[in-house]
Amino acid sequence: MSSTWLTKAVLQFERVLWLVSSGMLFVLGYLWGVLEFGMSHPLSFMASLESLSSFEFAEQSVHQLPGGIWAHISEGEVGYVFTRTEQLFISTVIFFCQVILAIIMMLCLITLRDKSYRIYSGVVLYASGLLMVSPLYSLYESGTVLPWWELVRVAGALLCVRWAAKSLPTPQPHSQALIVYASQTGSAKYLAQRLHDTAHALMDIACVSTLTEHTLQRYQRVFFVVSTYGQGEAPDSARRFVTTLQEANSAASQTQFSVLALGDRNYQTFCAFGHYLSELLEQKGYQRAIPTTEIDRMDPQGVAHWWQQVGELLGIHTAPELFEYDDYTVVANECLNPEQTHRLAHRVTLFRADVRYEAGDLLAVQPEQKDEHERLYSIASYQDNTIELLVRQHIRADGTIGLVSGMLSQLTPGDRVLASVREHTTFHPKTTVPWIMIGAGTGLAPFISFLKKRQTGQDNAPCWLFFGEQYLEHDDYFAKELTEFQKQGILTRLDRAWSRSDGVYVPDLLQQSHKAIRQWVVEQGAHVYVCGSRAGFGESVLATLQNILPEPQWQLQLHTDLY
Ligand SMILES: Cc1cc2nc3c(=O)[nH]c(=O)nc-3n(C[C@H](O)[C@H](O)[C@H](O)COP(=O)(O)O)c2cc1C
């Protein structure tokens, strides 16, 4: 919103500058007609030293500087003598002021290069300085001006402002509808983007973290795509908005809403956050346009049905292409623990060129039966166009193997898989700070990608890995890579808990090192990442960490990916 305000301000300012500069050109035209052209003394712009001898300095003050001599020639002019080339350079004080102004602007542009709106304001300020301050000073000081220089100056200032104003996005009138996503592992965001693609002319899109009550009120209709996390909780990105909404006064609003609630029927609290949000919005006076729709594990038919109802409201008749998958070719498939027949872990390597990926991201894999739901896997690495996954073959209660984990574990080189990378923004590792990574089983996968990121990048903050599995002799996944990370000094500490070999669990190790963990987190600003199954591992690790980490760090420096 501030950007819109700034855009308007800059555009207004541009008009003022046009007005001032036209007035100024008029005045200059008058002055050029009546005043002498040129400088107020007989020396030329670039002169030889000889010409100095013929010149009588009015108020002479001379300073020796490295490489030359600086002289104050008259009230409005300074000269610089380059001793090596024996050249004299004379300029008005104004010219020097403008060079300094230009240097300041360049510095501003360099330091603020990512903050585009500030750059625009910087350019506008520069242009106004260039245009207004200098000519007035020049007229006051010497009563004369150089016509060509004044033209360059006025044109320069106007071009700067024109460029600044043109590069700004013009404030658009708001669409009538808004689609908002609240996502933890990227599915809700992905879905909202696909839906928005089919209706972008009629609809804006926003992450719930940027949403305010005021924004909601501005739209006629707001469609939420939200997932549920933890034990029926909101994704992290939605917490602030929920608090704002809870604290808001209830008042009848014209804004209509609908919630598409993503979840997984295996959880008792199926789609709980979607339902909670829906009720809260209604309590606060918003009008429910379409009933809340539950979506079990990204069921495409459920999504299409909800979108059809949205389409009827908005007059859109395009069915969205919901899930687009790419072809990945299997390069290798290695079973890492063949002795553990009921919990086989596979290292699956897939080929795909030019994938957009960040450490921590997930790969959504489509089952062979197209009407089944996709499954998400942490990416262990993406290097040289190959993606690596660590896949546990899931065995159901009736002894059959899991649909997607079964398919992945039985792949052979040359086979093809349909998959797509999903952004997992809440689990992207923070750069330049130390990391404490806590994983169990296949929860090791994202941490391999974290460590590879540090191995290939400039960032060399310390890393500490806690890893838990059953048997040292069977389940020592990525052992070679971990040893290499240690040798290279990337992995500073490695603590492993082998529950069946040694009877030690990850929470025991955390407890033993509680002082050092606290010191890393509180004093060194380390971020803590936990990945693995929620039941058993995740719950016990979080309970232990709660006693170790102070509240502010628990809130800001802890990230979980528990499934
Ligand atoms: C750690 C974890 C906890 C979850 N808790 C719930 C839950 O309590 N209720 C539910 O319906 N779904 C739950 N889910 C399933 C997600 O809501 C579902 O996978 C959703 O599609 C994820 O969307 P997102 O990627 O946009 O965050 C959970 C998933 C994970 C990984």
The ligand as an SDF file (V2000), in Angstrom:
LIG
                    3D

 31 33  0  0  0  0  0  0  0  0999 V2000
    3.2190  -32.1320   10.1850 C   0  0  0  0  0  0  0  0  0  0  0  0
    1.8890  -32.1280    9.5270 C   0  0  0  0  0  0  0  0  0  0  0  0
    0.7710  -31.9490   10.2790 C   0  0  0  0  0  0  0  0  0  0  0  0
   -0.4780  -31.9590    9.6830 C   0  0  0  0  0  0  0  0  0  0  0  0
   -1.5900  -31.8070   10.4450 N   0  0  0  0  0  0  0  0  0  0  0  0
   -2.7980  -31.8890    9.8650 C   0  0  0  0  0  0  0  0  0  0  0  0
   -3.9880  -31.8020   10.6420 C   0  0  0  0  0  0  0  0  0  0  0  0
   -3.9640  -31.6450   11.8540 O   0  0  0  0  0  0  0  0  0  0  0  0
   -5.1740  -31.8700    9.9840 N   0  0  0  0  0  0  0  0  0  0  0  0
   -5.2620  -32.0510    8.6300 C   0  0  0  0  0  0  0  0  0  0  0  0
   -6.3550  -32.1270    8.0930 O   0  0  0  0  0  0  0  0  0  0  0  0
   -4.1490  -32.1150    7.8750 N   0  0  0  0  0  0  0  0  0  0  0  0
   -2.9270  -32.0590    8.4410 C   0  0  0  0  0  0  0  0  0  0  0  0
   -1.8070  -32.1550    7.6750 N   0  0  0  0  0  0  0  0  0  0  0  0
   -1.9200  -32.3110    6.2290 C   0  0  0  0  0  0  0  0  0  0  0  0
   -1.7740  -30.9960    5.4700 C   0  0  0  0  0  0  0  0  0  0  0  0
   -2.7470  -30.0600    5.8590 O   0  0  0  0  0  0  0  0  0  0  0  0
   -1.9220  -31.2800    3.9780 C   0  0  0  0  0  0  0  0  0  0  0  0
   -0.8400  -32.0980    3.5870 O   0  0  0  0  0  0  0  0  0  0  0  0
   -1.9520  -30.0370    3.1290 C   0  0  0  0  0  0  0  0  0  0  0  0
   -2.2220  -30.3930    1.7960 O   0  0  0  0  0  0  0  0  0  0  0  0
   -0.6310  -29.2920    3.1640 C   0  0  0  0  0  0  0  0  0  0  0  0
   -0.7770  -28.0510    2.5040 O   0  0  0  0  0  0  0  0  0  0  0  0
    0.4440  -26.9980    2.4170 P   0  0  0  0  0  0  0  0  0  0  0  0
    1.5410  -27.6950    1.6660 O   0  0  0  0  0  0  0  0  0  0  0  0
   -0.0700  -25.8400    1.6710 O   0  0  0  0  0  0  0  0  0  0  0  0
    0.8780  -26.6050    3.7760 O   0  0  0  0  0  0  0  0  0  0  0  0
   -0.5810  -32.1500    8.2740 C   0  0  0  0  0  0  0  0  0  0  0  0
    0.5820  -32.3160    7.5210 C   0  0  0  0  0  0  0  0  0  0  0  0
    1.8070  -32.3180    8.1360 C   0  0  0  0  0  0  0  0  0  0  0  0
    3.0380  -32.5230    7.3080 C   0  0  0  0  0  0  0  0  0  0  0  0
  1  2  1  0
  2  3  1  0
  2 30  2  0
  3  4  2  0
  4  5  1  0
  4 28  1  0
  5  6  2  0
  6  7  1  0
  6 13  1  0
  7  8  2  0
  7  9  1  0
  9 10  1  0
 10 11  2  0
 10 12  1  0
 12 13  2  0
 13 14  1  0
 14 15  1  0
 14 28  1  0
 15 16  1  0
 16 17  1  0
 16 18  1  0
 18 19  1  0
 18 20  1  0
 20 21  1  0
 20 22  1  0
 22 23  1  0
 23 24  1  0
 24 25  2  0
 24 26  1  0
 24 27  1  0
 28 29  2  0
 29 30  1  0
 30 31  1  0
M  END
$$$$
